[in-house]
Amino acid sequence: MAAKRVHQPREDAEFDFILRVSEGPVLAYFTGSWPKAVEPSRVMDLVMGGIADEYAGRLTAVRVDITRHPVATERYGITGATSYVLLRGGEVVAQGAGPASTVEVREFLEQHL
C-alpha cells in the first residue's frame, strides 16, 4: 500500500478535487489491480511513497487506480499501469512510464519541477 503522504482518491471526482485544491504540482501515478499489474504497481507504491516523503511540501503525490478512475486515465492518455504524470493546474507538464526506480523518478522531477 502507498505511504500516508500519498493521496488515494476513490473516484474521479475526488481526484479532480485534489487537483483543484493542491497549491503546487501534483505527481499522479497510475496503477492497476489486474494480475499482471499488481507487482509493478506495488513497486511503484514503494517508490512513490519515498518520493512523497522526500518532496513533502513541494508536490502532492496521488495514486490513481486505472479501473476506478476511467475519466482521469483517458484524460491523460494513460495506456498502462505504472505510468506517471506531473501536473500543474491540472495540465500535463511531463509524463513517464514505469516501473521506475526512485532515482529515475527523482531525475524526472528535478528536470520538470
C-alpha positions as CSV (number, residue, x, y, z in Angstrom):
1,M,0.0,0.0,0.0
2,A,1.1,3.5,-0.7
3,A,2.6,5.7,2.0
4,K,0.4,8.0,4.1
5,R,1.7,11.1,2.2
6,V,0.2,9.6,-1.0
7,H,-3.4,10.5,-1.6
8,Q,-5.6,7.7,-2.8
9,P,-8.9,9.0,-4.2
10,R,-11.7,6.6,-4.6
11,E,-13.2,8.1,-7.7
12,D,-12.5,10.6,-10.5
13,A,-14.4,13.4,-8.7
14,E,-12.2,13.1,-5.6
15,F,-9.0,13.1,-7.9
16,D,-10.3,16.3,-9.6
17,F,-10.9,17.9,-6.1
18,I,-7.3,17.1,-5.2
19,L,-6.1,18.8,-8.4
20,R,-8.2,21.9,-7.7
21,V,-7.0,22.4,-4.1
22,S,-3.3,21.5,-4.5
23,E,-1.2,24.6,-4.3
24,G,1.8,23.2,-6.1
25,P,2.4,20.5,-8.7
26,V,0.7,17.1,-8.5
27,L,2.6,13.8,-9.2
28,A,-0.1,11.3,-10.2
29,Y,0.9,7.7,-10.8
30,F,-1.4,5.2,-12.3
31,T,-1.7,1.7,-11.0
32,G,-3.6,-1.4,-11.9
33,S,-5.3,-4.2,-9.9
34,W,-5.3,-7.0,-12.6
35,P,-2.9,-9.9,-12.1
36,K,-0.1,-8.7,-14.4
37,A,-0.2,-5.1,-13.0
38,V,-0.2,-5.9,-9.3
39,E,3.5,-6.4,-8.7
40,P,4.7,-3.5,-10.8
41,S,2.1,-1.3,-9.0
42,R,3.4,-2.4,-5.6
43,V,6.9,-1.4,-6.7
44,M,5.6,2.0,-7.7
45,D,3.8,2.3,-4.4
46,L,7.2,1.9,-2.6
47,V,9.0,4.3,-4.9
48,M,6.3,7.0,-4.9
49,G,5.8,6.7,-1.1
50,G,9.5,7.6,-0.7
51,I,9.2,10.4,-3.3
52,A,6.2,11.8,-1.4
53,D,8.2,11.9,1.8
54,E,11.3,13.4,0.1
55,Y,9.3,16.1,-1.7
56,A,6.8,16.8,1.0
57,G,5.8,20.5,0.8
58,R,7.0,20.7,-2.8
59,L,4.4,18.5,-4.5
60,T,1.3,16.4,-3.9
61,A,1.5,12.7,-4.7
62,V,-1.6,10.8,-5.8
63,R,-2.1,7.1,-6.5
64,V,-4.7,6.7,-9.3
65,D,-6.2,3.2,-9.9
66,I,-6.9,2.9,-13.6
67,T,-10.0,0.8,-13.0
68,R,-11.5,3.2,-10.5
69,H,-10.6,6.3,-12.5
70,P,-11.5,5.8,-16.1
71,V,-12.0,9.5,-16.8
72,A,-8.6,10.6,-15.4
73,T,-7.0,7.6,-17.2
74,E,-8.4,8.7,-20.5
75,R,-7.9,12.4,-19.9
76,Y,-4.1,12.0,-19.5
77,G,-3.8,9.3,-22.2
78,I,-2.7,6.6,-19.8
79,T,-2.4,3.2,-21.6
80,G,-0.9,1.1,-18.8
81,A,-0.3,0.7,-15.1
82,T,2.8,2.4,-13.6
83,S,2.6,5.4,-15.8
84,Y,3.1,8.8,-14.0
85,V,2.2,12.4,-14.8
86,L,3.4,15.7,-13.4
87,L,0.6,18.2,-13.4
88,R,0.3,21.9,-12.7
89,G,-3.2,23.4,-12.5
90,G,-4.5,20.1,-13.9
91,E,-2.3,20.5,-17.1
92,V,0.4,18.0,-18.0
93,V,3.9,19.2,-17.5
94,A,5.6,15.8,-18.3
95,Q,4.8,12.1,-18.4
96,G,6.8,9.0,-17.7
97,A,6.3,5.3,-17.6
98,G,7.5,2.7,-15.1
99,P,8.0,0.8,-13.2
100,A,10.7,3.3,-12.4
101,S,13.3,3.5,-9.6
102,T,13.4,6.2,-7.0
103,V,16.5,7.6,-8.8
104,E,14.6,7.7,-12.2
105,V,11.6,9.5,-10.6
106,R,13.8,11.9,-8.8
107,E,15.6,12.8,-12.0
108,F,12.3,13.2,-13.8
109,L,11.1,15.6,-11.1
110,E,14.3,17.6,-11.0
111,Q,14.1,18.1,-14.7
112,H,10.4,19.2,-14.7
113,L,9.7,20.8,-11.3
